[in-house]
């Protein structure tokens, strides 16, 4: 049996980005305990570490023209990410934004590599504005790769003042426009185009743009909740006219997401490919060649389609062979120059995440990274099966059940691990924590209760506001199904979950106290009223769209909050949280721990003062999961 430190040293390599020469590849890997930027020049060569910080890097994106990258990083899990420029030749790192109290959301490089764009809540913490910024030259003063500040960062230009949650989906092929997405909820968005041309100055005069003179062109007026996601510019056609449209995924005419083409002149939308009963999760398009990769989410597994759009008929395409990738889960496409190859990350139940490079026309896939398994034999990793549980109203709830190598009839303890979101989905990707508990003899069940993504809009809406507790009833149905499973000990069932999954743990413990041997709440919501009052200003409207608003639903939100039903709690409880959590403030943990202790329930509490919404640092993860294991061994 291996300890938790060994399992948490199983590495992941992901988030690949091709350099402008088509040979250099950057990626993120957690060799040092937190994700950092690494690069390599050829498959399975020895990689070079490029960043050396104690904080996790969230993304890295190569310039299309120069040997430099932009990467994102926050401090202590506070999610107020700053953007840094890394000169790949000198190793100099410069903070390009230097607004530590604000969030910065990456919007991409211009095609000439002279500019980059982002959205930020600098002006008003509750909304995001659009900025463009000229790349800054590195200082020739001998700064090394640990440098955190630039002596003279370029000033960002505010080009549009937003009034909500704005993100960017990239520059138009001629760099004259930005594609803007506005989110009202996870299942309702709009798309806009922001024209950056300013009279005769064109796009070369971005620093003089007056935000009062810019406006958004609305592309997707609609009623009700409609998703418009994963939008990408179509290439400029052979006649040299500007890009006539966008590719995107939407559920405007279907319960599931479909691939569609939006004509920018007529605003007409045409379906390009349907996912059938499954979602088209997203599309990556090379806006010079029209080559693309899109994915379907088939019961949690990834089905890739690779092809090339006809430049004269943008809704038709030819397809290339499907790449043969291990694991069943793939994502994060980055095209090389001329889109002859693309990099993609792959994972699976028994496959830790690595980067592969695929020849677009042949489908031949070559592994580029060698993230190790910390000496744990790959054959010891256990694979899940898809199960379907009938809930109280005959709804089928899907979930993944994984059994340990050795089971004794009716004697196997099980952990019910509930995902967050709630508009998220548990998929059969690699989890070192899950494999650790399987190695310790626990079974693992991961349900996708109503409200989960991946199964259509109707399924995702079945837990909205007043229907919230129906999803908790799904957990009860899953436990009752597990109690009848021949391998499971019905008296040794524990629940575990993070964020919204933490709320589900607390709700399940208080609504159905007789089902549980123990519960583990990680950064969970105990009180919807105080959660919505104290969450980050930029998130409140989005969360109220899902849970209900304080103005209209306060009484109901209080009624379903576990803190107000804590007298029903019986099972031992372990609560873990990050002091800097901007999403679910640490006060949620303090409330439930205090109330549970007053009830006489056995309670453990573990707060990390250098973490936010989850635990990113290796030492903290080792401590957290070692204590979780001790807690479950004691009570389960």
C-alpha positions, 0 to 999 in steps of 0.5 A, spaced: 500 500 500 502 506 497 501 513 502 498 519 500 504 523 498 506 517 493 499 518 490 499 526 490 506 525 486 503 522 480 504 528 475 499 531 470 502 535 464 496 539 460 495 546 457 499 545 451 501 551 447 505 551 440 510 556 439 511 560 433 516 556 430 512 550 431 517 546 434 517 549 441 511 546 446 509 549 452 505 546 458 503 546 465 506 540 470 506 540 477 512 536 478 514 542 484 507 541 487 504 546 484 503 547 476 508 551 473 510 552 466 515 547 462 517 547 455 520 542 450 523 541 443 521 534 441 517 528 443 519 525 450 525 530 450 527 532 457 523 538 459 525 545 461 522 548 467 520 556 466 517 558 472 519 557 479 514 560 484 510 557 490 503 559 486 500 555 481 500 557 474 493 557 471 495 558 463 500 559 458 500 562 451 505 563 446 506 569 442 504 567 435 510 571 432 516 571 438 519 567 443 515 569 449 509 567 453 503 570 457 501 566 463 497 567 469 498 566 476 494 569 482 496 569 490 494 564 495 488 562 491 485 569 491 483 568 484 485 575 483 490 573 477 495 577 474 498 576 467 506 575 466 510 575 460 516 570 460 521 571 455 523 564 453 530 566 450 532 570 456 528 567 462 526 574 464 519 574 467 515 581 467 508 582 471 504 585 465 498 588 469 500 589 476 493 590 479 493 585 485 486 587 487 483 585 481 482 579 476 485 579 469 481 574 464 486 572 458 483 574 451 488 572 447 494 575 442 493 579 436 495 575 430 501 580 429 503 578 436 504 586 438 498 586 442 494 582 447 487 583 450 483 581 457 477 583 461 478 585 468 474 588 474 479 594 475 474 599 475 468 596 479 469 589 482 462 587 480 463 587 473 468 586 467 471 591 462 475 590 456 482 592 455 488 591 450 495 592 452 501 593 447 507 587 449 512 590 453 519 589 451 524 585 456 528 589 461 536 588 459 538 588 466 540 581 468 533 579 471 532 572 472 526 567 471 524 568 478 523 576 477 515 578 479 515 585 477 517 589 471 520 596 472 516 599 467 510 595 464 506 597 459 499 601 460 493 597 458 488 601 454 480 600 457 476 599 450 470 598 453 466 599 459 462 592 461 456 591 465 457 584 467 461 578 466 465 579 460 470 574 457 473 574 450 474 569 445 479 572 441 481 577 435 478 577 428 483 574 423 485 581 421 485 584 428 480 589 427 475 586 432 474 582 439 469 577 440 466 578 447 461 573 451 457 576 456 454 570 461 448 571 465 448 564 468 452 558 466 446 556 461 445 563 458 450 567 454 450 572 449 455 574 444 458 580 441 463 583 437 467 589 439 470 593 433 476 596 435 477 600 428 477 608 430 477 612 424 483 613 420 487 610 426 485 603 424 487 598 429 494 601 429 492 606 434 489 602 440 492 606 445 488 612 443 481 608 443 476 612 447 471 607 451 465 612 450 466 611 442 466 604 442 460 599 442 458 592 442 454 589 436 449 584 439 449 577 435 445 573 439 438 576 441 434 571 444 429 569 450 430 565 455 436 561 457 440 559 451 448 557 451 452 560 446 459 558 447 466 556 445 465 561 439 471 562 434 472 566 428 471 563 421 477 564 416 477 570 411 474 567 405 479 567 398 476 573 396 479 577 401 473 580 404 473 580 412 471 574 416 463 572 414 462 568 421 463 565 427 463 557 429 460 556 436 456 551 440 449 552 442 442 549 444 438 555 441 434 549 437 436 543 441 436 540 448 443 539 447 449 543 445 450 543 437 455 545 432 453 551 429 455 557 424 453 564 425 453 569 419 455 576 421 452 579 416 445 576 416 445 574 424 442 567 421 445 561 425 445 554 421 447 547 424 453 544 422 453 538 426 449 535 431 451 531 437 445 527 438 443 526 445 450 528 447 453 535 447 458 538 442 462 540 448 466 545 444 470 547 437 477 549 436 478 552 429 484 555 426 482 561 423 487 561 417 486 554 414 479 553 417 482 546 420 478 544 426 477 539 432 470 539 435 468 534 441 462 530 443 461 528 450 458 521 450 456 519 457 462 523 460 467 520 454 470 524 449 469 523 441 473 527 437 472 530 430 477 533 426 477 536 419 477 542 415 471 547 413 470 549 405 472 556 405 467 557 399 461 553 403 463 555 411 457 550 413 460 544 410 467 540 411 471 534 410 473 530 416 480 526 417 481 520 421 480 520 428 486 520 433 487 514 437 488 517 444 489 513 450 484 514 456 478 516 453 478 524 455 481 529 451 481 537 451 485 543 450 487 543 443 493 548 440 494 548 433 501 548 430 503 553 424 499 552 418 495 547 423 498 541 420 498 538 427 495 540 434 497 538 441 491 535 446 491 533 453 489 526 454 486 522 461 482 517 463 481 513 469 487 509 469 491 514 465 494 520 468 494 526 464 499 527 458 500 531 452 500 528 445 501 531 438 496 529 433 498 529 425 491 532 423 491 529 416 493 522 418 490 522 425 497 519 428 498 521 435 505 521 438 506 522 446 510 528 447 510 529 455 512 523 460 508 525 466 510 520 471 506 515 476 511 516 482 513 509 481 506 506 482 505 501 477 500 503 472 496 496 472 494 498 479 490 503 477 482 501 477 477 503 472 470 505 473 463 502 470 458 507 468 451 505 472 444 508 472 440 509 478 433 510 478 431 516 483 425 517 487 421 520 480 424 515 476 429 519 473 435 515 471 441 518 475 448 516 471 454 515 476 461 512 475 462 506 480 470 503 481 471 497 486 478 496 489 482 490 487 479 486 492 472 486 495 469 481 500 461 480 499 458 486 503 464 488 507 467 494 502 466 501 505 464 506 499 465 513 498 460 517 495 464 523 492 459 529 489 462 534 484 461 541 485 458 546 480 452 544 480 453 545 473 459 541 472 460 533 471 464 528 473 467 524 468 472 518 468 479 522 468 485 520 472 484 522 480 490 520 484 486 521 490 480 516 488 486 511 486 489 512 493 482 510 497 481 505 492 488 502 494 486 503 501 480 498 500 474 503 499 470 503 493 468 510 490 461 512 487 461 519 483 454 521 481 452 526 476 445 528 480 440 532 476 443 539 475 449 536 472 452 538 465 453 533 460 446 531 459 442 536 456 439 543 458 433 540 461 437 535 466 441 541 468 435 545 470 432 540 474 435 542 480 434 550 479 432 554 485 425 551 488 427 544 486 434 544 489 433 539 494 431 534 489 438 533 487 439 531 494 434 526 494 438 523 488 444 522 493 439 518 497 437 514 491 444 512 489 446 510 497 440 506 497 442 503 490 449 502 493 446 498 499 443 493 495 450 492 491 453 485 493 460 488 494 458 494 499 457 494 506 451 498 507 453 501 514 460 504 511 458 509 506 461 516 507 460 522 503 465 527 500 464 533 496 467 540 495 464 547 493 457 546 491 459 538 492 460 540 500 453 543 500 451 537 497 455 533 503 452 537 508 445 537 506 445 529 505 447 529 512 442 533 515 436 531 510 438 523 511 442 522 517 441 515 517 444 513 511 451 515 513 457 513 517 461 520 516 462 526 511 467 530 508 466 537 506 471 541 502 470 549 501 462 547 502 456 552 502 453 551 509 448 557 509 446 560 502 444 567 505 451 568 508 454 565 502 451 570 497 452 576 501 459 574 502 461 571 495 466 575 490 462 581 488 463 579 480 460 572 482 454 574 485 449 575 480 451 568 476 450 564 483 443 567 484 441 565 477 442 558 479 440 558 486 435 564 487 436 571 489 437 574 496 431 579 494 426 574 492 428 567 495 431 569 502 426 565 506 427 559 501 435 559 501 435 559 509 430 553 509 434 549 505 441 551 508 444 545 512 446 550 517 439 551 519 437 543 519 444 542 523 440 539 529 439 533 524 446 531 524 449 525 527 454 522 522 462 525 524 464 531 520 470 533 517 470 540 514 476 543 510 477 550 507 482 555 505 482 562 508 483 566 502 477 563 498 473 568 494 468 564 492 465 560 498 468 564 504 471 561 510 465 563 514 461 557 511 466 552 515 466 556 521 459 556 522 457 549 520 463 547 525 461 551 531 453 549 530 455 541 529 460 541 535 454 544 539 450 538 537 455 534 540 457 531 533 464 529 532 467 534 528 474 536 525 476 542 522 482 544 518 483 551 515 489 553 510 491 560 511 495 560 504 489 557 500 483 559 496 477 555 493 481 548 494 488 546 495 493 547 490 500 546 494 502 539 495 504 540 502 497 542 504 494 537 499 498 531 503 496 534 509 489 534 507 488 527 504 492 524 510 487 527 515 481 525 511 484 518 510 485 518 518 478 520 519 475 515 514 479 510 517 476 512 524 469 512 523 468 508 516 
